[in-house]
Structures are given as structure tokens and as C-alpha cells.
Amino acid sequence: MIPMIERPFWIQRIYQAWEKRPIVWLSGVRRAGKTTLAQMFPRAAYQNCDLPSVGRQLFDPESFYDSLDKGTIVIFDEIHRLEDPSRLLKIAADAYPHLKVLATGSSTLAATKKFRDSLTGRKHMIYLSPVLWSECTGNFNIKELHRRLLHGGLPEPLLSETKDAAFFSEWMDSFYARDIQELFGIRNRTGFMKLLHLLLRQSGSLIDYTNLARLSDLSRHTVKAHIEAMSIAHAVFLLPPFQGGGRREITRRPKCYSFDTGFVTFVKGWDSIREDDRGLLWEHLVLDILRTVVDDHNLLYWRDKSGREVDFVIKGGRERVDAIECKVNPDHFDPAHLAVFRSLYSEGRNYVLSPNVKSSYQRRYGKLKVDFISINQIIELKRP
């Protein structure tokens, strides 16, 4: 049984979201810990929407809400299992704004046709990522980066002493059956799973729809539709390129990242992490934390047609763009690509994120100033 480990970072984010909106939509892949997190709110009215009895209780929303005290936290876990979830949430937001509502689901709210109302202006959306590296070194008491990279960040495999391949196989089967087939009606399991394995194997690379279609025996149109479904269901994340007008920049092709390093190492058949593999996997962990502090539409990468690249670019106000490079060993940082980027876009801060930086420091490379920081410190940076 998985122990209930406190997750104050996410609890605080949910409370902050309630200050802006009465409804918080907590999404994330299955077994990421949504239910466990939802059960950490004391004296909350917790409703497991998988149970038929709960569906019957919520058939009359007004009677249910009238029975609750002012300021009560209401949890609707797996709310998409209900017949009309958007009506339930809309009534709460409009007629009972004194309540705090947390609704959870495996996918984004738009993934199911049951949500006839987008709840515009009533909800705040939070994506629960796999366990952040800052949480590993904190409450999860896991100090070995190797373990987090190899096992991934879903709580069950992360806390397991050995990597269990059966967990990852079972998860992928369940993901297809309950998220993809049920929500999107995709029937070609063989083609879909072949494409998913390809994306996991190529995680962190520029996406090539034509090549993926050839390798998966699917049409290019079908590949794009399947990847959109995977993105909505949080299995992959598409990172768009930053384009500021440079003639030789990559302007269209996104990079595709797996939601979790454990699945990358699983499809590659790795039972250990080589030194050369750590950099790309560390990039995934940095992306996780960036997505919690930066709006997705402000988070990009930069690359030119000569292959010079900046791992992550954060758009700010006016012409400001912050640049982030990921290095397991900060001593191996080469500023050449960053210098080219800054010759085109001079406004913004430069960061190198490393698990081996305990206290931040700054180095100069000619006119270029670079701050070396830990992944914990990135949380404290202001959102653009």
C-alpha cells in the first residue's frame, strides 16, 4: 500500500486557486496521486463519483449543496463519471459561491462531451504532474536522481525499491481503455499503441508527423489526431518553438515530451541510467516544474537551422525572454548556443538549472551573465 505523503506544494496551489475561482479542476494522468491529494483536505465533503450511490445522491444538486455548511470544501473525484458533471459544477459556482469545489479527472475538462459548459470564468485548472524533483528531495525522502529518472514520478513506481515492468504495461493498457477508447472513441489499438511507443522512445525530440505515420502504419492525419488526444489526456506535451523573426529559426515543429521519465526508460528497455542519458531525462524534470510556474502558452524552446538550441524559453512582457538550459553537471555548460540566442534577443535573464547546484551563483562569459540555480529556486522566480 502506498503511504500518504504530505504534498504541501500542491495543497497551497489549490488554496491559492480558490482565492480566484470557486472551482478548481485538478487533472493529471491516472495514478498520479489525484485521489490521495484530494483526500488530504480535512473535513471536506469527499464524493467518489465512480460509485453509483454518489451519482444518486448528486441527482438533486440543490439538496446536496443546501446540506453543506458555508465554506465547506467539496471534492468531486473522477467527476466525469457522472451523467451531467458540468451542470453540477455550474450550479455550485453560480448559486453556492461560498463553497470551495475541487473536481478531478484524468484528462483536461474538454476531453469529454459530457461537459456541455466550459465553465468560463468559474474554474481554475491545475495539472498535477508526476512527483516533482523538489518533492523527491523533500517529503518523499528520495535523494537519488538516478532513481527518479529510472522509475519515473508516479508515486507507486517511484516508492518501489525495484522497477516493476508489469506496472508500466498495465498502466498503458488502462490508459488506452479508459482514457483513449472511452473518451475519444479510438478503436485501432495496435496503431495507437505503436504510435505512443514511438513518441515515448523519441521523447524530447522535434516531432516529424510524416515519419511517425510511416513507422506506425497510420495516415499523417490520423497521427496528428492521435497525438492531440494524447496531449489532452496528458500522456505527451507539445512544446512549441520560439520565433522572434530570425530567418534561420525553427518556426513550426514542436518538440514532443513524454509526461514521465519512467515510461521513457520502460519503452527503451533500460534497467539503469547511463551518464549520457541523464541530460535528456533531467530536461523532463525541469519541464515538469516549469509547467507549474509558467503558463503553457509562454513556455517554448528555441532552435535554429544550424542546430543551435536553448532548452526552454519563457516569454515575458514586451520583448523580455528568459532562457533556461538544463545541465546535470553545471561544469559542462557551454554558453555558445545561448550567446547566439542573446545576439538576437538581448532582453531577459539566463539560467542553468542543475540538481548539483545547492546555492545559486553567477558566472560571466564575456558580456553574457548566467545564473546557476537549483530546481527548487526556479519555483521562486516570478511568473512572466
Number of C-alpha atoms within 10 A of each C-alpha: 4 10 10 12 13 15 16 13 11 16 15 11 12 19 12 13 18 18 11 13 17 22 27 23 21 25 23 24 24 20 14 19 18 22 19 16 18 20 15 15 14 9 10 17 14 17 19 16 22 15 12 11 11 14 18 11 12 19 14 11 14 14 11 11 19 10 8 14 10 13 13 15 19 22 23 27 21 22 24 24 18 20 14 17 20 19 16 19 24 18 14 22 21 11 11 18 16 15 20 22 25 24 25 27 22 25 26 20 23 13 18 15 12 17 17 12 14 12 16 8 11 17 22 20 17 19 20 22 24 24 22 24 24 20 17 18 14 13 12 19 11 16 13 11 15 16 21 25 26 25 29 27 25 21 19 17 21 22 20 12 9 12 19 13 16 9 11 17 14 10 15 16 13 14 19 19 16 13 23 22 15 13 18 17 10 17 13 10 14 11 18 22 16 15 21 22 18 17 22 25 19 17 24 21 16 18 19 13 17 14 11 19 18 12 13 19 16 19 14 17 11 15 22 16 13 21 21 16 20 22 19 20 26 21 24 21 22 19 22 21 22 23 17 12 9 12 10 11 19 21 18 12 15 20 19 22 26 23 25 27 25 27 26 25 21 21 17 14 11 12 13 14 14 10 9 8 12 17 15 17 25 23 21 20 25 24 21 20 20 20 17 18 15 18 13 15 11 16 22 21 20 23 20 19 11 9 11 14 19 22 18 24 20 23 21 16 8 7 11 15 22 19 24 23 24 26 23 21 14 17 9 8 12 12 16 11 16 20 18 14 19 17 10 11 15 14 15 17 16 19 20 22 25 22 19 15 17 13 9 12 10 12 10 10 11 7 7 15 15 20 16 24 21 20 22 17 14 16 15 9 10 9 15 15
